[in-house]
Amino acid sequence: MGGESPGRRGPGRFSAPAVRLGIAVHGLLALALATTLLALAMPRHGIGFVAAEGRHGAALVAARPDGASPLLLDAAAPVTLRSAAGVLAVPAGELVNDHAPPGGPAALRAFYARADRIAALAAAPGARAELALPGGTVVVPLARREATPGDLPLDVWLLLAQGCAIGLLGAWMGASAPGHRPARLFAASCGGVLLAALSGAVFDARGLTGPGTLLQVAQALNFIGTNLCAVGLAVLFLHVPRDLVPPRVDHALFALATAAGALEGLGAIPLAGFYAGLLLVTIAFVAIFLRQWRLAAGDPAGRAVLRWIGVATFASAAFLTVGMAAPVLLGTPALASDGMSIIPLFAIYGAIAFGVGRVRLFTLDRWSYRLVLGVLGVALLLVADAALAQVLRLDRPLALALALLVVGYGYLPLRTLVLRLVTGRRPVSGEALFRQAALAAFAATAAARREGWRELLDRLFEPLEIAPLAAAVTTAELREDGAELALPATADDGALRLRFARRGSRLFSPDDLATARQLVALSAEAARARAEYARGVTEERQRIARDLHDDVSGLLLTGLHRTDVGAVRGDLRQALGEIRTMVASLAGRSQPLSVVLADIRFETAARVEAAGIALDWPVSAMLDEPDPELGYAHHKALTSALREIVTNAIKHARATRLSVRTELPGGFVKLSIADDGVGIAAGAPGPRAGHGLGNVRQRLHELGGSCAILPGSGGFRVELLLPLPAATAR
């Protein structure tokens, strides 16, 4: 039970991805080395023929051993080879190193037989080549020698690099995901590129000629590899992102591609048929892509894959197919040599490797649009350059400069606009984001805050779904290749997951992630601000409740037990003043300092008059300075402090006179109070330095003020210092 069945083996020693990849890399190196040795084994005779750039079918360049300038030959011009072994005349075009012979089986057999005959003539004594030019015949002696790496054309090295690079991509995908059908199909297509590139390198390595059998085998393998490459891409799209056909269809298509390549190598299918087949595969690819796109209507991740690898593959494959097929089918110049196909091919297979591997699809999704717009920009630049040069007959540098200006000032702004439209909305500014987060955070109830938070997320990202997240997260993060955006608990709501942005039309991008993290941080900051505000409101309410209990209710209770009508009126008047101050505070109103001092002076005058004490408090002294505004806390602290000192003077001082002076020294209000009573030493214990003055000190200290008992020869002197609010301080 639980053990391995006798008929099955566990994982082998070569099943680890790293081991498989290592074996594949060593195999690639061995193939590259063998190909290089075969290329160097091709005989060199001091002369070679290559296609003249931009003059396909019209002229050729003959490289000369003496280093003289190349000669332009018509492709049909005869090149006569003479030696002790005989004479042979062949068209110059047939001697080009990458010339692929057209025609049927008989024509191919004749071509490869001529290759062997040319090799025999060039190896015999007195070998020479006679080049027929309009001005006469040029004779070039032939001397066989061993080839060196420097003798190999650039195309050979490019094809070797192409095969190794794309073969390595295929090995990586096949080793990392051996059970994944798209990965296996991708690896098979990469194997086709490897086969075509290495066999093409051998075929293109010939100088004047090469062994006919080797050239024929290399050409046949090139056809097979190219077919496997093209069909492999089409078959891959039959399974990405959805399976459209069963596996047996894949096997049949690969077998058909191999058989067609073998027939093309034998000449049963002419060269034009080979390129027509490539065009047919390209058309089939478009049809498959459209079918997959339709089926992926509700799958943004699938469409992201299609957008990325579809655009990259179609753009590069179209360039290759048109560039390679047009010279054969339409008789136009080739866009580039075989070796230069490494650039579009590597773009195709690199893009597919990332797409099939689903590497950061939310980034690839945007890159796909950028790739399309970039290709269009390059095409527009080339068209504008050609039009200016041909229509207006401008010099090439001037035409290119004008084309750059046209593209820069016309196409690039339009490109930016289109990219913004297809990849998402314009980013929200930080100020607008904070304002929206604050509106949600400052809602009255927790339910309203949760609702506001979700409405904000829906407005910003338009997700197809907003649902609770089972596991908590500490920061916003992208999941499932950008299909899901996870958010931490925010705004009295738990952790959430958002599925598919823009109502399911695309994945979440890195820009969305950055916006989400900024939004979460701003919401947390707004929530902290709301908590601070609520705490301040609570503290203010507690202070008012304390003042109501300690002051107003105390005055009213005192008045209930008095028999003196005047004293009762004084208590009531004082209680009304306290209530008026509290009402102003609750209404959020501040009062000018002059009004506050006038109210305190009026109350103080009534109290000391009833006690038989004269008050010396000049009215003009309170109005000499600018009139700052006092909030409730400052108003209450100043009133309570002065009231406590006046109470002490009435009860304990046995004074006949009370003096009050007001100043506004640099952002403070200072009240100096003195009486002519019995007095105490500064800081000495006693009834006048008891709990009352302690409370005064505490109130003023909480606001940054102070209460100081000043020394003097007689009476009691105290100084109150209270900072004015910053907004109104002078």
Buried (B, 14 or more C-beta within 10 A) or exposed (E): EEEEEEEEEEEEEEEEEEEBBBEBBEEBEEBBEEBBEBBBBBBBBBBBBBBBEEBBBBBBBBBBBEEEEEBBBBBEBEBBBBBEBEEBEBBBBBBBBBBBBBEEEEEBBEBBEBBBBBBBBBBBEEBBBBBBEEEEEBEBEBEBEEBEEEBBBEBBBBBBBBBBBBBBBBBBBBBBBEEBBBBBBBBBBBBBBBBBBBBBBBBBBBBBBBBBEBBBBBBBBBBBBBBBBBBBBBBBBBBBBEEBEEEEEBEEBBEEBBEBBBBBBBBEBBBEEBBBBBBEBBEBBBEBBEBBBEBBEEBBBBBBBBBBBBBBBBBBBBBBBBBBBBBBBEEBBBBBBBBBBBBBBBBBBBBBBBBBBBEBBBBBBBBBBEBBBEBBBEEBBEEBBEBBBEEEEBEEEEBBBBBEEBBEEEBEEEBEEBBEEBBBEEEBEEEEBBEBBBBBBBBEEEEBBBBBBBBBBEEBBBBBEBEEBEEEBEEBBBBBBBBBBBBBBBBBBEBBBBBBBBEBEBBBBEBBBEBBBBBBBBBBBBBEEBEEEEEEEEEBEEBBEEBBEEBBEBBBEBBEEEEEEEBBBBBEBBBEBBBEBBEBBEEEEBBBBBBBBBBBBEBBBBBBEBBEBEBEBEEEEBEEBEBBBBBBBBBBBBBBBBBBBBEBBBEBBEBEBBBBBBBBEEEBBBBBBBBBBEBBEBEEEEEBBEEBBEBBBEBBEEBEBBBBBEEEEEBBBBBBBBBBBEEBBE
